[in-house]
Amino acid sequence: MLTQNEWLDTLEIGPECDERFVDCDKTPQLSLLKSSLSGVSNLKGNYKVARSNPQWHALIYIIDGELDLKTKDGHQTVSKSHLVTLPAHKPFIMELKAKHLDMVWFHLDEDDKWNASINGRPDAEFCEVNQQIYHLLSMIYYESEASLQRPAFEHLDAYIAKSLQVHPTRSQESQRIWQLQQALEQRLHYNWTVDAMSNIANYSPPHLHRLFQQNFGKSPLQYLIHLRMERAKYLLTQSNWSIEQIGEQVGYSDVFNFSKRFKKSVSLAPGQYRKKFAN
């Protein structure tokens, strides 16, 4: 372990790295979070940041890829769907070791708003709201109208607070299943196979089948159909999209196959369901 004098301030960011900064000068709403600086980072190649005595708390939400992290508590590799918490005055070294890293980060003031919930946390822990935080901060970065930024910041504040709440620790198995659920919901239009799902969860197809039966009472493909039909029901009642467009959004290029599957699952044809339940 490094001694106090060996934690050197370092900032190495290669030309392939893309960072979009959100600061108080350009975005005054950031002060609602008691944050001096935040950003969305898509990193490749050379990236290394170290601080011997940071004057701010840091929260880092890993969206994809892996981060190599060293603190006085140890050395670890942090993967997607995890939150890294770095309290003020605690030295750290973080470095990109994988092919890429996508993350969202915040520098937070030493303030009563954050001190109690940040100090004493583990360096890294599983987090379920990384994607929401990523999308909100990205939207804020591209939205120049202050009146439209404020609601997004309020949601962002709530999600950050949620990420810092004490939650029961998920097992590695539970984390993998949750990550697979997220992948399915984000790409319902994709031609999923059990092998593709197994690759994401890093389980054999038979073991994945057993886990889905235990957790959802369905096979992986049955659960996928369930997600697709739930999304289809929402789109039928909350959008003006055609039935053909909705079918394509949930993975059915043939509107006849979509209508047949929907009626089998819901006991109503898509048009009948829309007529009965649309607002």
N, C-alpha and C positions, 0 to 999 in steps of 0.2 A: 504494500500500500504506500502511496506517495505521502511524503511529509507535507506540512503546511507550506513550506517554502518552495516545494516542487510543483505546486499547482500554478501553472503559468497561463496568463491570459493569451488566448489564441483565437484567430479568426481567419479561416481558410475557406473560401467559397470559389469553386471553379467556374469556368465559363458556361458549362452545361446546366448549371443550377438556375432555377427560375424562382424568384421570391417577390411576392406582392405585399407591400407593407401598408398597414392601416395605422395611421398615427393621429394624434390629437390636432395637429396643425391643419390637416386636410379634412379630418373627420371629428369635429368637436364632440359628437355623441359618444365617442370612446370614453370620455370622462365619466359616463354613467357606470362604467365597469371598474372605475378606479385603475385604469390601465394607461400606461404611457405609450405603449407600442404593441402591435400585434401583427400577424402576417400569415399568409398561406404560402407554403414552400413545396415546390416540386424539384427534387434534388437528384442529380446524377453526377458521377465522377468524383471530384475532390470536394469534400465538405468536412470540416472539423471546427468545432467551437468549444472553447474552454474558458472558464471564469474562476479566478481565485477567491473573489469576494464579491459576488453579485449584490447589487443594492436593491434588487427587486425579486419578488417571487416569479417563478416561471411555470407555466402549464403548457405541456406539449401533447397534443392529441395525434397519435399515429394513425393515419388513414390507410396507408399501404406501404409495403417494404419493411425494412428493419433498421434499427438504430443501435449502435454500440454505445453503451453508457457506463461511465465510471464515476462513482462518488465515494465518499469516505465509508459508505456502507457496503461497497462491493462493486463488482463488475458484472454486467449482464447484457444480453441482446434483447431488445424490446421490439416486438412485432406489432402488426396492425391490430386495431381495436383495443389499444392500450393507452393509458394516460400516464405521462411522466410528470411528476411533481418535484420541483426543485425550489426549496425555500430560500429566501434571501440569506446571504452570508454563508451558504453551504457550497463549497467548491465542487465543480463538476467538469467532466470532459465528455463530449458526445461527438460521434463520428459516424459517417456513412460507411458501412462495410458491404452492404448488398448492392445490387445493380441500380436500385432506385429507392427513393423514400419520399412519400407524400405526407405532409403534416400541417397542422394548424397550431400556432403558438401565441401565447400572451405573456407580456411582462406586466405584472400586477404590483401596485404600490403596497408598501408595508402599511397596512391600514386595518382597522378593526373589521372591515368588511371581509378580509381574506385571512388575516393572521391565524385565527383559531382553527379554521378549516384546512389550512395548508400545512402548518407546522406539525411534525410528527407523523405525517403520512408515509407510506412506503414509496420508494423511488418510482416504481411502476406497478400498475394494477389494471385489470381488465375494465373496459369502459364501453357502455352500450350506446352512447350518444355522440360519438365522434363524427359520424356522417352528418348529423343535423348541425353540429357546430361548424363543420367544414362548409356546408352549403350556405349557412347564414352569413358567415364572415365573407365568403366569396361574393354573395349578393351585395353586402354592404360596400365592398371594395368597388364594385362596378356601378353602384347607385350613387349618383351625385346629389340627388335631391334630399336635403336634410329631413324634411317632413316624412319621407318614405323610409329613411334610415332608422328613425327612432323606434318604430314597432319591431323592426328586425333586431335592434340592440336589446330591447326588452325581452324578446324571446331568447336571444343569445345569453343574456344574464341568467335567465331561468335554467337554461340547459347547463351552463357552467356550474351553477349552484347544485343542480341535480348530479352532475358528475362527481362532485365533492362530498355527496352524502355517503354515509356508511352503508354499504350493501353487503349482504351475505356473499362470501367468497364463492365464485363459480369454480367448479372442477374443470380440468382441461377438456374433458369430454363435453361438458356443457358449453364451454366456449366454442368448441369446434362446431357443434350443432347450431349454435346461435349464429356463427359466421356463415354457415351454409344457408340458413334461413334468410339472412340478409342478401346473400348473393342471388338466391332464387327470386326474392321479391323485387330486386333491382333489375332482373333480366328475365321477366316472365315470358318475353317474346322469344327467348333463346330455345333452340332445339335440345333440351336437356336429356341426358341419358344418366342412368344410375352410375356408370363409370365416371362421367364428368363430375357428378356430385361427390363420389367417393374420393376423387383426386383432390377436391377442395377441402373435404373434411379429413383427409389423410387416414381413411379407414377402408378396409376391404368392402366390396359390395354386400356380402352376407352380414358383416358386422354392422354396416350402416343400416341395413334392413331391420336388424334386431333393435337397434337404437331408436329408429323411427316408430316401430311398433310399440316400444316401451314408453316413448315420450308423447306420441300423438295418436296411437292406435291406428296408424295407417302406414302403408309402405311409402318409400320415398316418392314414387311416381303418383301415388294416390294423394299424398300431401301436396305435391306440385299442382295437381288438378284442383284441389281445394283452394289453394292460393289464387290460381287463375280465375276460378269462378267467383271468388270474393271480389277480385279486382273488376271483373266483368260486371258484376251486380252494381258496384259503385259507379262505373262509367256509364252504365245504362240509365241510371237515375240522376246522375250529376253532370252529364255532358250531353251535347247535341251530336256527338259523333255517330256515324252510321254503324249499323251492326257489323258490317264487314270490317270497318276500321277498328272497332273494339276487338273483334276476333283476332286481327293481326297483332294488336297490342299485347294480347295475352297468349300468343303462340300458335294461333290457328290461321294459316294462310288460306284455307278453304272455308268460306262462310257456312257451307252446308255442314262440315264436320264440327265447326264451332257450335252451330245451333243444335245439332244432335247431342253433343256433349253437355251443353248448357241445360237442355230440357231433361236429360237423364239425371243431372245433378240437382236441379232446382224444381223440377216437375212443371216448369212453364217454359215456353219458347222465349227467346230473348225479347221479341216484340211484345209479347203478352206481359212479360215481367216489367218492361219499361212503361207500358200503358197503365199497369196496376200501381206501380210504386214511384214513378217519376214525380218530382216536385212540381 
